[in-house]
Amino acid sequence: MNIRYDNIDGKEPVTKILETTATGAVSGAGLSAVALSMHFPKNFTEAVGRSLNHTATLAALGAVFGAGTTIAASVRDKDGPLNYFIGGCMAGAVLGAKYHSYSIGTSTCVGFGGWAAIYKLWRDEGWGDFIPKPIY
């Protein structure tokens, strides 16, 4: 997966949505592998169901985040941290809707949106690698 960070958000919405959906799906598959290793399922059907639940949820969150950032960038005609906050907040609201909980929705809205805005600001200001490369 080759994610390009040099294009301005809002210019290639389909590419952005597909990239964030794929990132979410891969993260969901990793999460499901960890979850299944910690709580071993009783049968194969339960294992597949739990794996698909994690993978589909995180893929949907990625798609909503990608769509939210590109729509916000298109409407605002600007590329900035506020677009990422809007996308992260929309993804958090979807997670709250999945669990039928206002508290989960609002807290993940603020958490995902805040993290995404800080990430975008960090990258735009050129403060170095957000996750530094390991030194061996």
C-alpha positions as CSV (number, residue, x, y, z in Angstrom):
1,M,0.0,0.0,0.0
2,N,1.5,3.3,-1.1
3,I,0.0,6.2,0.7
4,R,0.9,9.6,-0.8
5,Y,1.0,12.5,1.6
6,D,2.0,15.1,-1.0
7,N,-1.4,15.6,-2.6
8,I,-3.7,18.2,-1.2
9,D,-6.8,16.7,0.5
10,G,-10.0,17.2,-1.4
11,K,-8.4,16.9,-4.8
12,E,-8.5,13.1,-5.2
13,P,-11.4,11.9,-3.0
14,V,-11.8,8.4,-4.3
15,T,-8.1,7.7,-3.8
16,K,-8.2,9.1,-0.3
17,I,-11.2,7.1,0.7
18,L,-9.8,3.9,-0.7
19,E,-6.5,4.4,1.0
20,T,-8.1,5.1,4.4
21,T,-10.5,2.2,4.0
22,A,-7.6,-0.2,3.2
23,T,-5.6,1.1,6.2
24,G,-8.6,0.5,8.4
25,A,-9.2,-3.0,7.0
26,V,-5.6,-3.9,7.6
27,S,-5.7,-2.5,11.1
28,G,-8.9,-4.4,11.8
29,A,-7.4,-7.6,10.6
30,G,-4.5,-7.1,12.9
31,L,-6.8,-6.2,15.8
32,S,-8.8,-9.4,15.2
33,A,-5.7,-11.5,15.1
34,V,-4.7,-10.1,18.5
35,A,-8.3,-10.4,19.9
36,L,-8.6,-14.0,18.7
37,S,-5.3,-15.0,20.3
38,M,-6.3,-13.5,23.6
39,H,-9.8,-15.0,23.7
40,F,-9.8,-18.2,21.7
41,P,-13.2,-18.8,20.0
42,K,-15.3,-21.9,20.5
43,N,-15.6,-22.7,16.8
44,F,-14.7,-21.6,13.4
45,T,-17.9,-19.7,12.8
46,E,-17.4,-17.6,15.9
47,A,-13.8,-16.8,14.8
48,V,-14.9,-15.7,11.4
49,G,-17.7,-13.6,12.8
50,R,-15.5,-11.8,15.3
51,S,-12.8,-11.3,12.7
52,L,-15.2,-9.7,10.2
53,N,-16.7,-7.6,13.0
54,H,-13.3,-6.0,13.8
55,T,-12.2,-5.7,10.2
56,A,-15.5,-4.2,8.9
57,T,-15.8,-1.8,11.7
58,L,-12.3,-0.3,11.3
59,A,-12.6,-0.3,7.5
60,A,-15.9,1.7,7.9
61,L,-14.2,4.1,10.2
62,G,-11.4,4.6,7.7
63,A,-13.9,5.2,4.9
64,V,-15.8,7.7,7.0
65,F,-12.6,9.5,8.0
66,G,-11.4,9.7,4.4
67,A,-14.7,10.9,3.1
68,G,-15.0,13.4,6.0
69,T,-11.6,14.9,5.4
70,T,-12.1,15.2,1.6
71,I,-15.6,16.6,1.9
72,A,-14.4,19.2,4.5
73,A,-11.5,20.1,2.3
74,S,-13.7,20.5,-0.8
75,V,-16.3,22.6,1.1
76,R,-13.8,24.8,2.8
77,D,-11.4,25.1,-0.2
78,K,-8.5,24.7,2.4
79,D,-6.2,22.0,3.4
80,G,-5.7,22.1,7.2
81,P,-6.0,20.4,10.6
82,L,-9.7,21.3,10.9
83,N,-10.5,19.0,7.9
84,Y,-8.8,16.1,9.8
85,F,-10.7,17.0,13.0
86,I,-14.0,16.9,11.1
87,G,-13.1,13.5,9.5
88,G,-12.0,12.1,12.9
89,C,-15.1,13.4,14.6
90,M,-17.3,11.8,12.0
91,A,-15.5,8.5,12.4
92,G,-16.0,8.7,16.2
93,A,-19.7,9.5,15.8
94,V,-20.0,6.3,13.6
95,L,-18.4,4.3,16.4
96,G,-20.8,5.7,18.9
97,A,-23.7,4.8,16.6
98,K,-22.4,1.3,16.3
99,Y,-22.4,0.9,20.1
100,H,-25.6,2.9,20.6
101,S,-23.9,5.2,23.1
102,Y,-23.7,9.0,23.1
103,S,-20.7,8.9,25.5
104,I,-18.7,6.7,23.3
105,G,-19.6,8.8,20.3
106,T,-18.7,12.1,21.8
107,S,-15.5,10.9,23.4
108,T,-14.2,9.1,20.3
109,C,-15.3,12.2,18.2
110,V,-13.1,14.4,20.3
111,G,-10.3,11.8,20.6
112,F,-10.1,10.8,17.0
113,G,-10.6,14.3,15.8
114,G,-8.0,15.8,18.1
115,W,-5.5,13.1,17.3
116,A,-6.0,13.5,13.5
117,A,-5.7,17.3,13.8
118,I,-2.5,17.1,15.7
119,Y,-1.2,14.6,13.2
120,K,-2.0,16.9,10.3
121,L,-0.5,19.9,12.1
122,W,2.6,17.9,12.9
123,R,3.0,16.9,9.3
124,D,2.3,20.3,7.9
125,E,4.7,22.1,10.2
126,G,7.5,19.7,9.4
127,W,8.3,18.7,12.9
128,G,10.0,15.5,11.8
129,D,8.7,12.0,11.8
130,F,5.4,11.5,13.7
131,I,6.6,8.0,14.6
132,P,10.4,8.1,14.6
133,K,12.2,5.3,12.8
134,P,13.9,2.9,15.3
135,I,17.6,3.2,15.8
136,Y,19.4,-0.2,15.8
